[in-house]
């Protein structure tokens, strides 16, 4: 019966608008969840920086190792913040799309026709390329095409190397700024600590493995949020 109707009747604009809004809300909830996880991950990274700094104060022989750890964790925090910023921008774009879609359907109700919007197509094209939103945004783009709001399908997913561009090597000044913020110091010394560890306080394999495991876990969670 539905197939028979679709041949002779156009889709109900009210139904189309509800479906579009449902997909947009679904994407918004997804972004909110990811942003919350990133916030929790940033808080955990902040704790690691503070703990490493306190360990250096308690045991000067470990100052060199602790300084290296704090800078490594600071770089991870920078990556987390960049990802959070990217998601916040995407959420704002998604809100813009929702407003423009609802406006387009309102105009259609008044004028009896609808005009394709290059503004909506541009925002949807940007959002669909994000790995987090690809599936539902493609479905939304199909609904918008059916309604005549956009005229063509949107582009491909942004390659991982493009998403991560500029994140591999954060500027040392930016790392210093993060450490100054977390450790509440006006300026983090840029010189390395040259304290040589005592023979009985040399890093053990277990210490190194624990540090690597912590970093691997953090990076895994961050990559999961990106994909």
Secondary structure, DSSP 8 states (H G I E B T S, - for coil): -HHHHHHHS---HHHHHHHHHHHHHHHHHHHHHHHHHHHHHHHHHHHHHHHHHHHHHH-GGGHHHHHHHHHHHHHHHHHHHHHHHHHHHHHHHHHHHHHHHHHHHHHHHHHS-----HHHHHHHHHHHTSTTTHHHHHHHHHHHHHHTS-SS-------HHHHTTT-SS--HHHHHHHHHHHHT-S----S-------GGGS--HHHHHHHHHHHHHHHHHHHHHH-
